[in-house]
Amino acid sequence: MLKKNHISFPILLSGITILSANARNFVEKASAESPNLIYIISDQLRFDALSCMGNKIISTPNMDRLAAEGVIFTRAYAQSPVSTPSRASMLTGNSLCNTGIWGNSYASEVGTSSLLTGNEPIYKTKTYDEVLAENGYTCEYYGKWHAPESKAYIYANRPITFASGPTHPVLGVTLGTNYMNWWKAQLNISSAPTQPGALSGAPGKLNYMPDALDARVIDPTLTTTVDYQRFGKVLIDSAHTEATMDAIHTIDAIERNKTKRFSIHCSFGPPHPPFVVSPPYYGSLNAATMPVPENYFVNSTSSTYYKTSELQSPYYAYSIAKMGAYQNPATIGIFVARYYEMVKEIDDKLGEILKKLDDEGLTDKTMIVFCGDHGEMMGSHGMHSKNNFYDESARVPLIIRYPAKIAPGKRITVPVNLIDVRPTIDDYFNLSAYKCDGKSLRPFIENTYNKSDVQFAVSEWYNDKIPGFMVRTDNFKLMIAHTAEAKNTAIDGFYDLRTDSLEHINILKKTGIPTSEMENAQAHKVLLLKWLKKVNSPYYYSVKSRPIGRLNANYTLYQNDIAKIKIPGITNITGLPTGTTFNILTNDTIQITTTNTSIGLINTNATISGGISSIRFEMRPAFEIQTSIPEVRSFNESDIIVSSNSNGLTIKVQTNDVKNLKAQIFNVDGKLIIQQNFDSNVLNIKTSKFLKGCYIVKIINKKFVNSTKFIVA
């Protein structure tokens, strides 16, 4: 339950607020030219599950159609390889530190195990649907909701089905209860179908016939299992699955709102476990002939995640490395078959949604975003589930189709993040830019981005035993722990994806790492540091002080820089080089300031809790960090002059930046009356046919936004 006394959340916005001159957040109703939005997530869908991404096991014609008619980003990464942080970041366009959503325990505001306090940054930001609702869109959401519940209050439908937990006082019943009520009503029955040998544990409290890989088949003494241990055939047909229910609700929402501007979100559960499938999808793939992943068996000498001493830890509780049945090629085929049977069902449901848009003539007017929230290891590297930075877990499909503005058939290989989708929606929907950590993907789609910039994606996860950050460029990937203190538990990783696309060889675990490869890894760390600084991450200093790989150093310093290092109990330190000073910030953190230009290892002695300890620092070359980024800003009062008379409106823009300006005029009901582009300092608009009353004029371009009122007498 939220750990604060009272939180007040808006339920829905109604009407339109007329803002004062030069207000930053102008609220406008949707115009007839505004597109619709359909946002579709398939939970735990790995990047290579689509046939257009190389999958040879199944055909995904509808996902392929979407990619062929739009743009597919072939190197897209989840902001975090786990559901709740990933989804919160997608909704807001922000990194984990700017949502405050660090794991699945930060999802529910009413659950007894919730870690939410109500002070998280996500409560001070708006989701893309909250902004669209303010702009006159009807917003509805179907399927699994897995983020703080109050961010779903904006949706017009009920229930908004949270992943699990108690019934919510505002949003209604949870996903499992809603699905159970639905299939009972559809089949006109009061209890789940069953038969001898059936087990409980399928979605919606249904029963299933277990496969040989099911945990309760392997160990009949088990009385309870988790989703990841359940495999089999659901005792209900495919016309009554949870995915079918979500597709029907989405199609019904399109029908209800087809004459309005709408944003409809469909969040499919599959192929997230349990891996239980309804016929005829179940058995459509022959488990005995399923291919084993090429990187199936764990390479314990190179893996970033494999440490024999930790196989008994909670993190590895469901690890394939710990469960012999998963290492048997005869049974891993069951995993592969069930997973792709679920993917096939989602592809069919996607096709039904696309057909509805076609039938209603809405295809060209609707932007569709299709993605996974994270992937599934499915045996790769001896693992399953997600929670790591290997491509099978962190890399996801991302497709955007908007026929009115996006040319078909584009494949973009630039690494991007799912947090980039939110500002992309803002960009194409002509919404005032909402400051967030993501970037619009439009320059990549339209090939106008700066080719000289190094493009990279970042993913985040917080666990002291494993890497906390990933940075991926075109050809390389670095995984690094988020604190220097994790040096003795976490293993860093660096991979050359040109020759090692399956991430078999961790360069940082090589004996005698070539200098060029180590310097390349260090350069990727600097990219990450620049990103951490930009998003104001609390882990900037701790990552900066972490030596990469197996260097014989405790901490890293940079020339002409300031370091903040956590060393509990420290009271003094001697042996620092000339030009380097330190002071104690707290009882466990010191600040080191250096103007020294030497490079290499520095041996020091520190007084810690009354004893003397040796501490070795690594001094690295200085690097520059851009501490500010261009923002959309409002005009100053003197930048724009609006005057009106009986014949028209004159707009004078008194700034040198007058490229690609757009003037929009709205009436007091928020209806767009006229829109005109211009590239000069003066624009004249005839208003002789306007009705008498108050109007609002909005002037925007890529860098500026301004709104002011005028009156037609």
N, C-alpha and C positions, 0 to 999 in steps of 0.2 A: 504494500500500500504506500502511496506517496507520503514521504516523510516531511510534510509541512502541514500547518493547520488548515489553510484554506487556499484553494486555487480557483480562480474564476476564468472560464474559457468561453469564448463566443460560440454559439450554436450555429447560426447562419447569419450572413449579412443580407439585408434587404435594402432596396432602393439604391441611390447613389449619393455620395457626399460631394457637395460643391466646395472645392478647396480654395483657399486664398491665393493671390498672385504669387508666382514663383514657388508654389508648393512642390516638394520633390515627388511625393507619391500620388500622382494624379489618378483618380479612379474613374474608369470609363466603362460603359456598357459595351457588350459585343456588337459589332456592326455586321451587316449582311456580308461583308467581304472577309470576315474573320473565319479561319478554318475551324473544323472540329478536331478533337483529339481522342484517339483510342490508344491507351497505354496497356500493353499486355506483358505480363511477367510469367515465365514458366520456372517454377522453383527448382533449383539445383540442376539447371540445364547447362551442361558443359559446352565449350565453344565448338567442339568437333562433332556434336550430335547431329548437325544438319548435313544433308547430302551435298549442299553447295559449299560446305566446308570440308568435304572429303570423306564423309561417312559412307562406307560401302555396305554396312549391315542392313540399313533400312533406307527407304526413299522418303524424303520430306517435301513433297511437291508444293505445299502451301507456304512453308517457310522459304523455300527456294523462289517461289513466285514473288513473295514480298521483297526478297533481296534483288531479284531481277528488275522489279518495278521501282526500286528505290536505291538506297545506298547501304552497303554492309561494311561495318568496321571489323576487320579481321583480327585486330589486336586490341580488343576492348577488355578492360579489367574492372572487376568489382572493386569498390572502394575498400571493402573488407570482405573476406571470404566466409562470411556467415550472415544469416538472414537479416536480423534486426538492424545491425549497424549499416549493412548495405542498403536496405530499404530506406532508412532514415536519411542517408546521404543522397539517395536518388530523389527523394521528395524535396529536399532543400537545396541540393547542389553543393553541399558542404562536406568537409572532412570530418572525421570522427571527433576531433577536438572541438569543432564548431557546431556539432550536434549534441555532444555529451553522451552519445549512445554508444557504449563500449562493447556491448554483448547482448545476447538474447534476454538476459535478466533485466535489461533496461527497456523492455517493451511495454509491460502492463502497468497501468496506474492503479489497478484495483487488486492485483494479485498479491498474496502475502509474501511472496519471495522477491518482489520487485526491488530493484536497487535505485529506482528513480526517486529524486527528492523534490522535483518540481522546479528546481533552479537550473536545469540543464539549458544550454544555449538554444536548443531546438525550440523552446517555448518563446524565444524572442525573435524567431525567424518565421517566414511564411513559406509554405509549400507552393509548388506550381499550381495546384488545384485551389488553394486558398486565394491566390492572386486571380486565377481565372474566374472563380465565383464572384469576386469583387467586380470583375469586368463583365458580369452579366451571363456567364456560362452556367448551365445546369450541370452539376458534377455528381456522378454516381460511382460507386465502387462495389465490385463483386469479387468474391473469392477470399483468399487468406489476407487478413490485415495483420501485419507484424511490426508495429511501431507504436509509440505512445498514442493511446486511444483518442486523446483530445484533438490530435491533428486530423482525425477523421470526422469531427463534428460537422465539417463543412458539407459533407455529402448529403444529398437529398433523400437517399433511400435508407431503409432500415430492414433488417439488421446490417450493421457493418461487422462482419464475422471475424473476431480476433482468433488467433491461432489456437489458444487454449485458455483454461482458467474459468473463473466464475462469469455469470451473466453480467454484462455491463449496464449500469443504470441508465445510460443515454443511448448506447449503441445497440444493446440487445444481446441475444444469445451468441455463443461462440460458433466457430466454424463446424465443429463436430456435431453440435446439437442442431444447428440449422440444417445440415445435410441429413441427419437422421430424421428430422421432421419432414423433410422434403421427400425422401425415398418412401417413407411410410405412407405419405399422402398419395404419391404417384402410384404405388402398388396396392394401396388400400389394405395394408396389413399393419399389425401392431407389434410384431417382433421380427427379428432378423432371421432370414432363411438359414437353415443349418442341415447337417447330415453327419453320419458317423465319421469321426476323425477330424472334424472341423475344429479350428481354433478361433478364439476371439482376438481382436486387435486390428481389424481393418478399419479404415475411416468410417465415421458415422456409426460406430458400434456394430459393424457388420462382421460376419464370420468368413473365414477363408480356409481352403484346403492347403496345408503347408507343402513346400518343396523340400528336397533333401538338404538344402542349405539353411533352412529355418533353424534357429537356435534351439527350439523346443523339440525338433526332430533329432538334432545332434546330441542334445542333452535333455532327455525326457524328465529329469528331475526339476528342471526350471519351472517355476510357477508364473514368473513375470518376465517380460522381455521389453526392449525398447524398439522403436521403429526400425532401426538399422538392422535388427536381427530377424525381421519378419519377411518371408518370401512365400508366395503361393498364389492360388486362384481365388478371387473373391466370389462369394456365392450370390452374385447379382449380375445381371447382364449390362452391357456397355451403354444401353439407353438410360440407365439410372445411376451412373457414376457421378462422383463429385465434379469431375471435369465437365460432364454433360450438363449438370445443374448450372455451373458457372457460365457455360456458353449460352444456355437458354436465357439466363437472366441478362446477360450482356446484349443478346439479340433483342430481347424485349425492351431493354433500355433504349436501344437505337430506334426501335419502332415508336416508342413514346415520345422521343425527343427529336425526331427527324426534321421537324420544322423549326427547331431552336438551334442555338449554338451549344454544343455539349462537349464535356470531357468525361469519358467513361473509362474506368480502369478495370481490367479483368486480370485477376491474379490466380493463375492455375496452380494447384498443389503439386501434381506430378511434373517431373519424375522424382520428386522428393520421396523418401521412404515414409511408410513401409512399402516394400517392393511387392505389393500384392496387386494383381491385375485381373480385370474382368474379361470374360470371353466376349467376342471372338479374338480380342487382342492377346489374351493369355494363350500361350501355345502356338502363336503364329510364327515364332522364331524357335528353331531347334537348338536347345541349350547345348546339346552335345557337339554341335558344329560351330559354336561361337568362337571367334578368335580371342586369344588371350592378349591383353595389352603388351606391346613390345617392351615397355619398361615395367613389367609386372613384378618381377622379383626384386626385392630391396637390395641395393648395393650398400652394405653397412660401412664400407670403407670410404664412401663418398657422399652418402646422404646427408642432407642438412637437417633431417628430422629424426634419424635413427640413432639412438644411444641405448645399448643393451641394458645399462643400469636403470633406465627409465621405463622399460617395458611394463613395469608393474604400476606406474603412476596413473592417476586418473585421466590424464590426457590421452593415454594409450589404451584406455579401458576397452575400446571397441576396435582396436587396431587389427588389421589383417595379420600383422606379424605375430600377434598373440593367439590367433585362432586358426588352428591347423586346417580346418575345412576350407578356408578362403585361399589357402596356398595350394590346394589341389586343383589342377587344371580341369579335372572332370566335373568339379562342382562350381568353379568360378564362372563357367559358362552360363549357369543359372542366373547369376548376378547380371551378366551382360544382357542376356535375353530379356529378363524382366524389365531392366532399365529402358532398353530401346523399344519394348512393347508399349511402355508408358509414354515415351516420346512420340511414338506413332499416333497414339490417341490424341495427344495435344496438337499434333499437326492437323489431324482431321477436324478438331474443334476450331482451330484457327481458320481452316477453310470455310467452315459454316459462317463465321463472323465476316470474313471477306465477301462471301456471297451475299450476305444481307446488305452490306454497303453497296455492292454492285447493283443489286435489285432496286435499291432506293435511290440510285443515282448520286450517292454520297462519296464515291471513291475519290474523285478529284478534289473534293472539298475537305477531305479528312487526312490529317497527319496520323500515321500509325507508328508507334514505337514498340518494338518487340525485343525482349532481352531475357536473360536469366539473371537471378540475383547473385549467384555464385555457381560453381560447378560441382562435380562429383568425381572423386578419385577412381572409384570402380576398379581397385586393384593396382593401379599404377603406383610405383615406388613402394609396393607392399602395404598400401594404405587404402582406406575407404572414407567416405564422408567428405569433409572440406577442411576449413580451419588452417590452411597452409597456403603458401605462395607458389606451389607448382602450378603449371598452366592448367592442369586438369581441374584444379580447385578454384583458382582466382580468375582465370580467363573465361569470358562469357561471350555468347553471340549478342550482337547489337545491330539491329536493322531499323532504319527510319525510311518510311515512304510518305511522300507528300507530292503527288503528281503535279500540282499547280506550281510548285517552286523547285522541286528537286528532280534533276534529270535521272532517268532510269539507268540501271546497270553499272553503278559505280562500286568499286571495291577499294576501300581505303586501308592501307597497311600501317598508317601512322598509329603509334600506341596512344590510346585514349582511355578515359575513365567514365564510369557511369554517372559521376557527378557532373559531367559535361552535358548531359541530356537536358537538365533543367534550364541552364542559360540558352541552350539551343531552342527550346520551346519558346522562351521569352523573345528570342531574336526573330524567329519566323512568325510569331503571333503579334509582332509589333508592340510588345509590352514594354513599359519602362524598365530599363535594366535593373535587376534586383541583385545587389552585391552578394556574391557567394564565391566559394573557392573554385568552382568549375569554370570552364571556358566554353563559349559557343563553338559548336562543331561546324558552323556554316562556312568559315574560311577554308576548312579542309574539303567540305562538300563542293564548294565553288572554286577550289584550287587558287585561292587568293592569299594563303598564309605565307609567312616568311620562310622560305626554304633553308635559310642559313641558320635558323634557330634549331637547337637540339630538342626534339619532341620526345616526351617520355610520359609514362603512366606510373602512378604510385598506388600501392595498396597497403592497408593497415590492419594490424591485429595485435592484441595486447596479452601476452603470456610470457612470463620471465624465462620459461624453459625453451622457447623457440624464437625465431626471428619475428620482430615486431613491425618491420617495414620492408617493402619491396619497391625497387625502382627498375622499370623496364624501358630500355631504349630500343631502337630498331633491331640491334643485333646482340644485345647483352642484357643480363638480368642480375641485379644484386639483391640479396636478402640479408638483412642486418638486424640484430637485436636492438631494442629501443633504449637500453641503458648499458653503461659500462659495467655496472655491477653484475649483469647477466653473463659476464665473460666466462665464468666457470661452468655454466649450465647450457646456454644457447650456443648453437653453431651457426656461423655466418656462411653464406653461399654466394658464389659468383659463377655464372654460366655463359659460355659463348654459344649463342643459339644458332649461329651460322653453321656450325659443325656438330652441335649437340642439342638439337631441337627437343629431344626427349629428356633433357636435363639429367643425364647420367653422371656427368663428370663435374664435380664441384672443384673449381680451380683452386679455391682457398684451402682445400685439403690435400693438394698435391705436395709432394716432397720437393723442396727447392723451386718455389714459384718464380717463373721468369719475371724480371723487373718490369717489363712492359705490361704484363698481365696484372701485376699488383697495382701499377700506376693507373691502369684502366679501371680497376675496381675502386681505387681511391677517387677517381674522377666521377664515378657514379655516386659515391657517397656525397661528394660536393653537390651534385645535382639534387640529391635528396635533402641536403641541408638548406639549399636555397628554397626548396619547396616548403620545408618545415618552417622556415623563417617567414615566408609569404603568408602562410595560413596561421601564423602565430601559435605554433604547436608548443605545448609544455615540454615536449621531448626534444626540442632543438638542441639544448645544451648537453643533454645526456647522450644523444646520438653522436654529437660532435666529439665528445670525449672518448668515444668507444674505438679502440684499435680494431681494424678489420682483420678478420681471420685469426691466424695463430701467431701473430707477431709477439715477440717476447717483451711486451710493454703492458703496463696497467692502464694507462690513459693516453689520449692523444691531445696535443696542443697544436695550434696554428700560429704562424708568425703574425705579429701586429694584431693580436686578437685578444678577446676576453673569454675565458673558460669558467664554467661553474661546474664543480665536480663534487659529488657526494662521497665523503669519506667519514663515516660515523666515528665520533670520538676524537677527531684530530684537533690538536692544539698548536702544533708548530711543524714547519717543514724547512729543511736546510738542503743546500746543494743545487738550488735553482740557478740557471745561468744568468749572466749579467743582463740587465735590462728586463728582468722578469721579477714581478712582485706578487705577493699573495695576501689576502686577508680573509678572516673567518666570517662568513655570513650568518651561519647558525651553528648549532652544535654538531651538525653532520655535513655541512656544505662549505666549501672554500671557493673563492674566486681568484683565479690566476690571470694576471695581465702581463702580456709579453710584448716587447719591442725588439726582441732578439732575432737575429737573421740566420742563426745556425740551423742546420737540418740534421736529424738523426736522433739517437737515443740519449736520454738524460737520466742519470742515476741520482736519486735523492734519498734522504732519510727523513721520516716523518714521526713525530711524537703522537701516538694514538692511544688514548685511554691510559696514559702514563708509561707506555712502553715505546720502544723504537722499532719502526718497520721500514724496510726498504721499498721505495716506490719508483718505478721506472716510467718515464714519460717518453712518448714519441713526438718529436717536433716535425710538423708538416709545413709545406709552403703556404703562404697566405692565399686567400681567395676572396673575391668580391661577392657581396650579396646585394641584390636589388631589394631594398627594404620597402619600397612603395610601388604600386602598380597603378596604371591608368584607371580611373574610375569615370563613370558617367556622372556628371555634376549638373546642378541647376545653373541657369544663367544668373548673373548678378542683376540687380534692379536696373542698372544702366545699360544692360546688354540688349534689351528688347523694348521697343516702344510700339504700342498698339493704339491707333486712333481710328475713330469711326465717324461717318457723317451719313446723310440721307442716301447717298449712292453706294457706299461700300466701306470696306475695312482696309486700312493700310497697316502693314506690319514692317517695321524697320528693325533689322538685326544689326546691332552695333558691335560686331566682333569679326575678326578676320577669318574665322573658321565657318564658312558658309557653304561647304560642300555637302551635297546629298541631304538638304534640309527637307522636312516634311511639315506641312501645316494641316492640322485637323481641327474642325469646328464641331462642337457638340451642343445640343440643346440641354435644358435643365433636366430632362429625363435620361440623359446620357446617350441619346441617339446620335450617331455620326451623321452630320448634315453634309459636309463636304470635306474632301481630302485633296491636297495639291502639293506636288513636289516642286522645289525651286532651288536655285544655286546662286542667288544674288542677295544683296543686302535689303532689297525692298520687294515686297509682294503686295499686290492689290487684289482684293477679293470683293466681287459684287455681292451685296446683301439686300438688294432692292426687293427680292422675292421672299426674303425671310419674314416669318411672322414676328410681331412685336414681342419683345421679351429679353431675358438674359441668356447669354451664350458663353461658352468657354472655348478659347482657342489654345491649342497645344502645339508647341514648336519643338521638334526633335531632330536629332541626327545621331550618329554613333557615339558622340562625346557629350552632347548636351540634351537637356530636357527642361522645358519651361511651360507653365500654364498660367493663363490670366483670363479675367472675365471682361466682357464688353456687353453693351446694351443696344438693341435695335429699338428705337423709339417709334 
